[in-house]
Amino acid sequence: MHNARPDFVLRDIVRPNILALQPYRCARDDYKSGILLDANENSYGPALSDPAGDFVTPPAASTPGVDPNPDEAPVNPDVHLERYPDPHQHEVKSRLCAFRGLPSPDHLFLGVGSDESIDIAIRVFCRPGVDKILICPPTYGMYSVSAQINDVQVVRVPLDVADGRFQLQVDQVLETLAADPLIKILFLCSPGNPTGNLLAHADVKRILDFTGYKGIVLVDEAYIDFSVDAEGVNLQSVASWTVEYPNLVVTQTLSKAFGLAGIRCGVSISSTDIARIFNSTKAPYNISTPTSLLARSALSEVGLDRMRMHVMSTLLERERLRSALPALPRVGRVFGGNHANFILVEIVDGQGAPDNKAAFSAYKQLAEVEHVVVRFRGNELGCTACLRITIGMPEHNEQLLERMRRVLSSLAA
């Protein structure tokens, strides 16, 4: 494996108390079979209105929670909800590795959505009240929220927002990183939220190669599966770069392209050393059994085919909206949206200038009168008078266009 940053020393940026951490040892780390009376689980089984449901005790078992051959068979938590889930989630990680073309599950940490990966990175690398993170607004709001919760300062170097470019100002980023050794993590959102734009790979690579910065570069790829070519092939993820760059962490999620926001399953991809630290720091059973089962189903061959089909349908609808929205009254530019499942739409006044007041009014009327809920983003840098609109199914988008025309026509009157 080629190491692009031999000067990067992980031990120098991990908090000493984290390095010294002895991770919690789960009951199933020691023994997985037999009559399990070691973890204070309820051997009578789950208290559900329909105990059979989708999770059933194997037919040969006569007592809930007891296997037919308890001295030999390992208890499978997939069918025994009274048992704690697999703390390591090897099967989910293996399927993710196959999907992303990664060499080993040892590069992965599974979390409760991407937000747990964001939080755990700050907790591992940033000393409360001392260290800082750097963000590039407009960007995802949880970076700042998690930093504040952990008493970590936030430094900002805005994106180049002129004409909707929404790209990194790399020279300013590098100058800021070099000038402040207390910045331990740089958060990059690609594709961006709310911008919908991929960050240029050359810019990301330039930052990763910059020896004047000894911290972590975290690339948030929540929307990466919408960045595909006409054949549905994704060539935009930088996840495979983690094999080369020990200072890179990439976060992804099953919430967006996989349509599984409700199960809260995210992943961070990194060097094996960082993944090992994250896995030692997390709560022992952070991924539930139902979440694990649904994630494995989504990452099966059938699940992946369905995801790709939904992505392609979304992209077709996205292009339809990009073409149709500018024909509506009071709609100005349509920003971003080239690499995600949403678009950023500017609302203008009668002279074609961005009108933040009209955008907010349209947002409120759409939600409260027309029952179409979009997101007002006019208070964010470079997004004045903008509404962020998620791409819906064809019938949703037809109703959006019809009702938005009605609202915007009333504003223009």
N, C-alpha and C positions, 0 to 999 in steps of 0.2 A: 504493500500500500504506500503510495506517494504521500508524503506530508508536506503540504504547501507552506506550512508555518512552523518550522522547527524551533523558532524562537518563542513560540507560545507555550507558557507553562501554566497548566490548569491549576496546580496547587497554589499558585500565587494569587488567584482571584476567587477561589472558593473560601467562604467564611470558615475560620478555624474550627468553630464548634460543629460545623457540618462535616468537615473532614474527620473529626474525632467521633462522629456519631456511630454508635452501634445500633444497626436497624432492628426494629421489633421483629422477633422471631415468631412466625405464625405456627399454630398447632400443626397444620398440614405440612410444614417444612420438615417435620420429623417423621411422622407416620401418616399414611394415606389409607390403610386398610385395617380391617378388624372391627370389633365393637368399639366405636369411638366415643369415649367418655372423658375426653381431655379438654374440650373447648367450651364447656358450659352451654352447649346448644340444647335445644328442646327436642328430645328424641321422639316426641309424639307427633312431630310433623307440623306443617304450617296450618294456622287457623284461617282458612279461607272459606268463603261461601260455597265454592265449588272446588274442593281439594284436588280433584282429578285435573280439571282444566287442561292446560297445555303442559303442565309439569306433573308427571305421574310417577308413583313408586313402581319399580319393576314388578310385573305380575306375580313372580314367584315369591315376593316378599310378603309375609303375613302380618308384619308389624311395621307401622310407619317408621322410617329412619333406620331400619335394620336390613342389611342385605341378606339374600338367601344363603350365602356362604360367607358370613362375616369374618371368618378367620383368614379368608383368602382374597376376597374381592375388595378392591378399593371403592370407597363410597363416591359416587359420581354426583357432585353438587348440581349438575344440570337437571337432575331429576329428584334431588333432595333439597328443597328450598330451606329446610331447617338447618342445613350445613352452610358454613361460610363459603363464599366463592373462592375460586382459584386466585391467590394473591399475585400470581405471576402472569397469568393470561397468555400462556405460550401459544395456544392455538390461534388466537386473534392476531398476535404479533407475527406468527409465521405467515398467515394469510396476507397481512399488510406488507410484509417483506416481499412476497411473491408479486403482489400488485405493483409495488413501487420499485422493484428491481434492486432491493437492498441485500447485502451479503448475509445478514444475520439478525435474528430478533434481539441480539444484545445491543443493537443500536437504538432500541425503542423504549419509550416510556408511555404508558397509557394513562390518560387522565380524564377527569370529569369535564368533557368539552375541552376546547383550547384554553379556556380560562384557567384551568388548573395548571397547565404547562406554563402559562405566563406567570402565575403566582409563584410556582415552585422555583422558577428561574430567578425571580427577584429574591426569594428567601434564601436560595443557595449562594448567590453571588454578591448580594448587596447587604452591607452592614447597616442596620437601622440607624437613622440619625446622622449617618456619615456619607454613605455612597449615593450615587446618582444613576439614573438611566437617561438615555437620549431618545427622543421621538421626533418624527418628521410630520407635523400636521399639514393638511387634514389627515387624520388617521383614526384607528379604532380606539374608542374611549377607555377600554379596560386597562390599557397600559398605565395610564395616569391613575385610574382608580386603584389598581393593585399596588402601585408605587405608594400612594398615599396611605393605604391600609398598612403597608409595611414600613412607614416612616422613611421613605426613600425619596429624594428630591428628583424633579423632572427638569431636564434641559431640553430646549426645543430648537431645532433647525428646520424651518419650514421647507416644504417641497417648492419647486419652481411651478407656480400655479398659473403663469401667464398663458392665456389662450387655451386653458384646460390641459396643459402638458402634464401636470402632476407627476414630475420626475424629481429625483434627488438632485440637490445642489451639492455635488460630491466634494468640491473644494472646501466649502464651508463645513461640511460634516467632518472631513479629515482634520481641518484646523481646530475644530471644537474638541474632537477626541484627543488630539495631540496635546492641547493646552490644559486638559483637565483629567488627570489620572484617576479621579474618583468616579468617573463614568465607567460603570462595569458592564452595562448592557446597552446595545443599540437595537431598538425595535424597528423593523422594516415590515410594512404590510404590503404584500404583493401576491395577487392583485389587491389594490388599495380599497379601503372602505372609509369614506363613501365614494372614492374616485372611480373604482372599477378598472383601473389601469395597472398593468404589470410594470414593475420597476425594471429598468434596463439591466440585463444580466451583466453587461460590462461594468456598470456602476457598482453593482453589488460585489463583483469580483475584485474591483479596485479597492473597496473598503476591506474585504477579507484579507487582501494581500498587504495592507498597510501595516508595516511593522511598528509605526509610532503609536499604535493602539494595541493594548494587551488584553482587552476585554472580549466579551461575547457579542457576536452578531446574531440576533434572533430574527429569522424571516418567517412571518406569519402567512401561511398559504391556505387560509380557510376556503378560498374560492378557486383554488388552482385547477380543479377538475372542469371548470368552465373555459379554461384556456387551451382549447384543442383546435386541431386543423380540421379540414373538411371531412377527413376520414375518422375523426374522433380520437386521434392520437395526441397525447399530451407530451409535448417536448419542452414545456416551460418550467417544470418544477426544478428547484435546486436541491432537492432532498439527497440526490446521489452525491452531491458535493461534500456531504458530511464525512465521507470516507477519506477525502483529501484534506479537508479543513477542520482541524481540531477545535477551532474557535467558532464554529457554526452550529446553531440549533435551528431546526425547521419545525414549525408546528402546523398540523393539519387537523381536519375534523371530519366526522361522518354526518355533521349537521346539515351541510349545504347540498352538494351534488347527490349524496346518498339519501337525502330526505329523511334523516333520522335525528332531527334536533331534539326530539323528546327523550332519547335514550342517553344523551349527554356522554358522548364518547369521542375523545380527541386523542391525538398522538403527538409526541415530540420525537424528532429524529436527530441524532447527534453522534458524536464519537461514543465508543463503548464506555469510555471513562465517565463522560458526563451522564450517559444513560444510567450507569450503575449508581451514581450519586443521586440522581432524581428518584430512582426506584428505592433507594435506601431511605430517602427523606419522606416519601409519600405516606399517607395513611395505609395500613396493611391491606384493607379490602376495599379500595376505592372504586373498583369496577364491579357492579352487581352481576349476579348470574343472569337475570333477564337481559341486561345490557350486553353481556358477553354473547349470549345466544343470538340476539338480533344482529350484533356486529358480525358474527361469523356467517350468518345467513346473507348479509349484505355483501360480504367479501367472497362468497361462493361464486362459481362460474355464472350461475343464473342471476345472482344478485348484481354482479358486475355488468352483465349484459343489459339488465334493466336500468341500472344507473346510467350507462352510456346512452341508452335510448332516450331517457328523460333529459339528459344533458343536450342532446342534439335537438330535441323538440324545443327546449328552452332557448337555445341559440337561434333557431328559426323565428320564434316569437320575439326574441330580443331585436332582431333585425327588422321585423315588421313594425315594432313600436318605434324604433329609431327613424324609420321612414315616415310613419304616420303622425307622430307627435308634432313635428315642425309645422304641419298644416293647420294645427289648432290655433285659435286666437290667443295672443299674449304669450305664446311659447317662443323662446329665443333659441339659444344653443342647446344641443344635447351633448353633454360631456361624458367622457369615459364610457363605461359600459361595454368596452370591447373585450373584456376578459373576465366578466363576472355575470351573475344572474340578476343584475339590476342596472338601471341607467340613472343618470343625474340630469335633470331637466331644469332649465332656467326659465323663470317667468319674468316678462318684461313689461314696461309701461307702453303708452301709446307711441312713444318716440323710439322704442326699441332698447331702452336702457334697463338694466336689471332692477327689478322692483321687489324689494324684500317684503314690504308690507303686503303687496298683492299676493306674493307667494305664500305667506303665512295665512292670509285669508282663504286662498284656494285650498290649502291643506286642511284648514278647519271645516270649510264647507263640504269638501269631499268626504270627510269622516262623519260629520254630524248630520248632514242633509242627504248626501248621496250614498253613504255607507260604503265608501271605498277608502281604505286607510293606506296612505303613503307616509313617507317620513320627511318632515321639514328639516333641511340642513343649511338654511340660510345664515346661521350664526357661525359656521365654520369657515376657516381661512380658504379663500378661493372659491367658495360655494355660495356666495351671496345670491339670494333669490332662487335657490335651488331646491327642488323636491327630488328625493331619492325614491325611485319606483322599482319595486321588485317585479320581475317578469312572472306573470301568472300563466294559467292555462289559457287556451285560445278564447274560451267564453268569458273568462275574467278580463282579459285584455280588451275584448270588444266592449264590455260594460265600462271599463276604465275610460276608453276613448270617448264613448258616448257621454258619460257623466262628466268627464273633465271638460269636454267641449261646452256642455251646458254651464258649468261653473265659470269657466274662463270667459264665455260670452257675456255672462251677467256682470263680470268685472269690467269688461270692455265697454259696457253700455253706458 
